[in-house]
Amino acid sequence: MTAVDATAIKEAEEAINTNGFVTEKELPDLHDINYARELSDKLIKSRENQSEKGYIYTEPFDFVGGKISNIVWNMDRIKTRKDAEAALAKDLNWSVVQPQLSSADKATF
């Protein structure tokens, strides 16, 4: 895993301040969940020191075709996990997995 450096933090801050989130489109190392978590932790500390507003959160999401990617976002700008997943899907031009119910799940008892 590549360590999160000052350049990555700066790029992530710029993306979050502009879009509300950062993805592997801006920082390719975000494909690694450990890198994403480290970046999130460092962004939180950086923002505390700068009196920046916003709760920073990171999470991996699954997409059609077995693709998995991470997003780091400002929860003051993107309020829900569902919205973060949609933002990541749109940014990477991927499709969100739609749950398929089995006939047993659809049955009324």
CORZI-V427910 format. One record per residue. PHI is phi in whole degrees, 0 to 359 (NA if undefined). PSI is psi as a letter, one per 40 degrees, with the letter a starting at -180 (NA if undefined). D_CENTER is the distance of its C-alpha to the mean C-alpha in Angstrom with 2 decimals. Layout:
PHI_PSI_D_CENTER + PHI_PSI_D_CENTER
//
This chain:
NA_h_17.90 + 283_h_17.91 + 283_i_17.99 + 284_h_15.80 + 249_i_18.43 + 299_d_19.28 + 295_d_18.61 + 296_d_14.95 + 297_d_14.62 + 297_d_16.54 + 297_d_14.57 + 295_d_11.23 + 302_d_13.32 + 299_d_14.79 + 295_d_11.74 + 294_d_10.42 + 292_d_14.09 + 275_d_14.56 + 254_e_11.69 + 93_e_9.90 + 202_i_6.64 + 225_i_6.58 + 230_a_6.13 + 291_e_8.92 + 295_d_11.16 + 274_d_11.74 + 232_g_11.47 + 306_d_12.54 + 292_e_12.48 + 294_e_8.71 + 296_d_10.05 + 267_h_11.51 + 299_d_9.95 + 293_d_12.62 + 297_d_11.82 + 301_d_8.16 + 293_d_9.98 + 296_d_12.76 + 299_d_10.96 + 302_d_9.57 + 300_d_13.20 + 289_d_14.77 + 294_d_13.06 + 300_d_14.27 + 297_d_17.66 + 298_d_17.86 + 291_d_17.27 + 298_d_19.85 + 290_d_22.29 + 256_e_21.87 + 58_f_21.97 + 287_i_18.75 + 266_i_17.64 + 116_h_14.39 + 268_h_12.71 + 268_h_9.62 + 221_i_7.37 + 227_i_4.97 + 199_i_5.25 + 273_i_6.49 + 229_i_7.91 + 264_i_11.41 + 229_i_12.97 + 307_h_16.65 + 87_e_18.50 + 80_e_16.81 + 286_i_13.86 + 229_h_10.84 + 214_i_7.64 + 250_i_4.56 + 227_i_1.29 + 246_h_3.60 + 220_i_5.52 + 268_h_9.22 + 288_e_10.49 + 282_d_13.74 + 260_d_12.59 + 244_h_10.26 + 282_d_12.29 + 231_i_11.25 + 299_d_8.99 + 299_d_10.89 + 292_d_10.22 + 294_d_6.40 + 299_d_7.36 + 295_d_10.05 + 296_d_8.45 + 295_d_6.56 + 300_d_10.02 + 294_d_11.94 + 298_d_10.55 + 266_e_11.32 + 60_f_14.26 + 247_i_13.71 + 258_h_15.10 + 286_h_13.73 + 291_h_15.99 + 258_h_18.64 + 300_h_20.39 + 247_h_24.04 + 275_h_26.59 + 282_i_29.66 + 298_d_33.11 + 294_d_33.39 + 290_d_30.29 + 273_e_31.87 + 289_i_35.28 + 257_h_36.68 + 249_NA_38.82
//
